[in-house]
Amino acid sequence: MYELTPKEFEILMCVVAGRRNEDIAKSLVISRRTVEAHVSHILGKTNCDSRVL
């Protein structure tokens, strides 16, 4: 398992709050695709299959 980057952690906190990728992207002024990539990296680093419990 690897440490999350500060940006990955920021996005993780948004995901935990129940925010959608599109909303996260708008608030952080990044593309939806970038959010998707970060979420994918987070899932891999945390050994999770899904962002849904």
Phi, psi and omega in degrees: 000142182246158176289146175281146174287163177304320179292319177299319179296318178300316179291321177302318179297325176293318179297316179300326179284356177088016182280147179278156180306317181299319180292320177298314181301314181297316183289331180263000180055052174225169182283156176301321180298323177294319176299314179302319179295316179298316179299319178299316179295319179299314180299317179295316181292331181262002179058041179253149179268339186207156176276355181259136178275000000 
